[in-house]
Amino acid sequence: MTDTLSAADERPDGAMLDRLEGYYDAVPRSSARAEDFGPLTLFHREGPGWPFYARPTPGRAGAVGAADVERVRARQRELGVPESFEWVAETTPSLRAAALESGLVVHEHPLMVLAPEAPVPDLPTRGDVAVRVLGPDDPLLASALAVPHLAFGAPGTGVGEAGAAELDAAVRERAGDGSLEESAGRIRAGLTRVAAAVADGRALCAGQHQPVGPVSEIVGVGTLPAARRRGLALGVTAALVADARSQGVETLFLSAGDDDVARLYARLGFRRLATALIAEPAS
């Protein structure tokens, strides 16, 4: 019996899960090096940007064991990158036990796919805030790339302290590190699309989708903590949905932070497909 299921009729929505597995393997390869560890593949970024992770190797038979996880973790420590693993619970069920045995903590996130019949959302109008897609030379791109870092540094949905001053400081700190140029290049190449809710010359919320052929994932939607509870994340997600549809994307998906966030995404037509798992050392 194989651990990674591939036949569409072996589990609910198997064809969709197989499509996502192909995407998960393909999308990091445009900006990361892949190292083969048998049932696992380690991606590590070459250049600035979010660090990558290890994940199951598509099509490999057999269960993933703790020893497989330990080999990858040793290499991640050698490279000085986060000891992080990402996968879909229903596709590679043995990896959860292996990660736990290795001493990692496993976090669950609803994996959601946009229903084909969902209408293209209208871009919201929110007073002085404009929601739009940013081009590679947009002067607001720097703040759009910085704001998710502040958002994820203060988890949750409650209004936080980090505001305009902290965002401006984050933009200055990232200036010259190559991340802006790298992202602009990906936008020009059609590998990344960025949307933002902007006001007063700053991006208060931003997110991206990463198209690979007819499939794309919405990632990194984050709101400046001081600007939360204004519906900005939903507006940015709506802009990403509309953009993806206009670009010919047929399968659009995302991982929600938790069930409460998943209910918000359901308002745009996303439905739960499976469970995305992230394993990392305890903080």
Number of C-alpha atoms within 10 A of each C-alpha: 7 11 18 22 21 18 10 13 10 10 13 12 12 18 15 13 20 19 13 20 20 15 19 20 16 11 17 17 13 11 17 17 14 16 14 12 17 13 21 21 20 22 22 23 18 12 13 14 15 11 14 21 25 26 25 24 20 19 15 15 14 14 17 23 17 18 13 18 25 17 12 23 21 12 15 19 11 9 10 10 15 16 20 21 26 19 21 23 17 19 22 20 16 17 28 24 15 19 24 16 15 17 16 20 16 18 15 17 19 21 22 23 22 21 17 11 7 11 13 16 15 11 18 18 10 13 7 9 17 18 24 20 19 18 15 21 14 11 12 17 23 24 25 30 25 26 32 23 17 18 24 15 11 16 12 14 14 12 15 15 12 17 15 18 8 14 22 15 13 18 18 13 11 15 13 10 12 13 18 23 16 15 21 23 15 17 18 13 11 13 18 18 24 28 27 34 25 21 15 9 9 20 27 31 33 34 25 24 25 22 22 17 13 14 20 25 25 21 18 21 25 27 30 28 26 15 18 19 12 11 14 26 23 19 26 29 26 23 26 29 28 18 19 24 16 10 13 12 18 15 20 24 23 23 23 23 15 14 13 10 16 20 14 15 23 15 12 19 18 21 19 20 18 19 19 20 20 22 22 19 14 8 4
